[in-house]
Amino acid sequence: MIGQTIQLNEHATLDIYQVTPQSPTERLPLILILPGGGYLFISPRESAPVALRVNTHYVHAAVLHYTTVIQRPITLPELMEEVRLAIDWIHGQAQSLQVDTTRISLMGFSAGGHLAAHCSSQLAHLLDKTILAYPATRFPRMTPEQQADTFHRLFGRIFNENMNEDLIRETVFGLLANDPTRSVNRHTRPTFVFQTTEDVTVDPRATVQYVLLLLRHHVPCEMVLYQKGPHGLSLADETCNPAVFPHQARWFDQAMEWLKDQDGSQSLR
């Protein structure tokens, strides 16, 4: 259950989902969730349901509702600063929340996976590990006409006459033009990746290339690549989707098992 909501700045908020440790001195890991939504909105299917599922593994969770492009034009450095603000707040409340600050990890979906991948390299000193679900990584160059067509296909339903669509579209594609593969280095955090080959929003080949680059830099990583399933599956079960994908739904427990396997933690169970 959500414990509290923290206002980080004018638009960004942080929802805390705390579990109860077994003793007053026990400190548990925390996963900071960055939902997707194309940088236009915060996907509810990748927010509370995911945090509650994290809690079932005896791990604290937090959901960052970062500033979206519809709220105001924003840059990648500003979004990364919101992630840092969230982590700083968690550090400041670590004693009362009983958080192990050496085990704060990111879980990012789609556009949130794009942001998480950047943070995994550029904020590596603040993070333990990273989980990426169908992350937006490398996009092909598009003409303005192709950008407009793609934008309308993906997001046309959320616009109204009061929105400056041209500015919003330019800002979104400007954000996604920042390729997180360019910043991968030997300090990038150990990473788990979930992707499907039928994804037509995020190119699965780009996701595979990201994993290959992790391997090139000797970054510990694991990938589950399912054949079937569209973009945006989230947990792929009845809590998040009108259509259920039982086989693909295994990815989440696999990711949590990977976290446990990485550090031998007994707090994931």
N, C-alpha and C positions, 0 to 999 in steps of 0.2 A: 504494500500500500504506500502511496506517496506520503512522505512525511512533511515536507515543506517545499515552497517555491521561493527561490532567491532571485531578486532583480539585480542583474549584473551591470547593466547600463540602460540606456533609454529603451532598447528593444529586446535585448537578450535576457533570457531567464534560464534558471537551472532548477529542475525538479529532482528532489532527492528521494530515493527509494532505499530505505535502510532495513537491514535484517537485524535481528537481535543476537549478538554474540553470546556464547555460552558462559562467559565470565566477564567481570568488569574490566579485566586487563587485556582481554583478547582483542587483537586488531585484525580486521579482515580486508581482503583486496576489494577494489572498487573498479567497476567498468563504467566509463563515461561514454554515453551513446550519442552519436551524431546522426540523426535521422536524415533520410533523403527528402526529395521534393524539388529537385532541379534548381535549387537555390531560390525558388519562388515561394515555397511554403514548407512547413515542417510536417512530414508525413505522420499522421496519427498511428498508422499501422506499424511504424518502425519506432515508436516512442514508448508509451506505457506498456503495451503487451510484451515488448522485448525486455523492458526493465523488470517487470514482474517475473518473467521467465529466468532472468539472471538471478534474481533473489532465491529461486528454488534451488540454486546451486550453492547457497550459503555464501553469497557474494553481494556486497552493496552495489547499487546502480545509481546512476544519475543521467538525466536526459538534458542535453543542452539545446534549448530553443534559440539557435543563433539568429542573428539579424538576416532577414530575407531581402531580396532585391525589390520586392513589392513594397516593403517598408521604407527603404531608401537605397540609393546606389551605394554599393559597398565593394571593397577590394579584398583580395585574398589575404594580404597582411592584416587587415582589420578583422577578418574572420578568425585568423589564427590567434590574434590577440584575445578574442572572446574565448577561445579554447583555453588560452593561458590564464585568463581571469577565472574561469571555472575551476581550473586546477589549483590556482592560488587560493580560492575560497575553500576548496576541499582541504588543502593543507592547513589553513587557518582554523578549521573546525575538526581536524583529525582526531583530537582527543575526545571530544564529545560524541562524534560519530563513530569512534573506534575504527578508524581507517588506517590500514598499513600504507603509508605514503610511498613506500618503495614498490608497491604493486598497484599502481593506478594505470589502467590500460584503456585504450580506445576501441570502440566498435562503431564503424561507419558504414552507412548504407547509401549506395548510388552517389548523389552529390555529396552526401555526408561522408561517403567513402573516399571521394576525391579530396575533401578537406582533411580527413583522417590520414590519408596517405602522405599528404604534405607535412602534417604535424609529426608523423612517424619518423620523418627524416629531420625536419627543421626544429622540432621541439623534443628531440630524442632524449635530452637530459632530464625531461620531466616525466617520461613515460616508461612503463614496463614492457608492454606488448601491444600489438594492434591486430584487430580482427576486421577484415574488409568483406562486405557482402555486395556483390555485383558493383564494384566501385567504378565510377567514371574516371578513367585515366587519360588515355591518348585519343584525341579526336582528329579525324582527317580535316584538311583545310576545306572550307565551304565558301561558295560564292554567296553574296548577300541574298540572292534568290533561294539558294539551298538552305541557308540559315532560317529564312522566313518560313519556308515549307516545313522544315523539321520542327521549328518552334510551334507552329500552329498544330501540327500533328500531335505533339506531346502535351501542349499546355493551352491550346486555344480555348478550352472549356472554362478556364478560370478567369478570363479577361472580361472587362466591361469597358464602356465608353469613357470612364473617368481615368483610365490608366494610360500612361504614356508607353504604348507597346514597343515603339522603336527603341527608346532608351532602355527599357527593361530587357529587351532581347539582346541589345548590344552589351549590356552589363553581364548577363548570364553567359553569353559566349566568350566574353572577355575573361570571366572567371575560369571557365572550362579550358580556355587556351593555355592556362598554366598547367603544364604537364608534370605530374608528380614523379614520373620516371627520371626526370632530369636531376632531381635532388637526392635520389637514392645513393647511399654511401655505406661504408662499413659500420656506421653508428646507427643506421636505420633500425628500428626496433623489430624484434622477431615478429613474424606476421603470419596469420592464418587467412586464407582467401576462399570465399565461396562464390561460384559462378555457374551459369548454365550456358550451353552452347546455342540454345534457341533464343537467347536474349537479343532483341533487335534494337534496343535503346543503347545499351553499352556493348561495344564490340568485344566478344569473349577472347578474340585473338590479342587485343590490347591488354586484357587482364593477364593472359598467359605471358605476354612479353614482360609485364611488370614483375611477375614471379621469376622469370628467367633472369631479370636484372638483379633481383634480390640474391639469387643463387650466385651470380657473377661476383657480387660483393660479399659473399660468404655470410649473408644474413640468414639465420635460421628461419625456415618457412615451411608451411604445409598448405596444400591446395586441394579442395574438393571440387571437381568439375562434373556436373551432371549434364546428361544429354538434354533432357526435357525440362521445360519450365520457362515461363516468360520473365521479363524484368519485373522487379519489385515484389518478389515472393514474401519478403520478410520472414516470418517463422514458418510459412508454407502450411499452416494449419488453420483450423476453424476459428481461432482467435483473431486472425488477420485477413483472411481471404474468403471471397464467395466460393472460390474453387480450392479444394484441398489437394495438396501434393504430398502424400505420406512418405514417399521415398526421399524426396528432396528435403523434407522437414527434418531429416536426421542431421542436417548440416550443423544445427545449433548445438546439439549435445556433443557433436564431434569437436566443434570449436572450443567448448568448455573443457572437454577432456584434454584437448591440446594444451590449454592453459595449465591444467594440472600437471600434465606430462612434462612441461617445460621446466617447472621449478619444484616438482615433487610436493606441491602444496597439499595439505590435508584439509584445507578449508573449502575446497571445491568437492562437492559430493552429491 
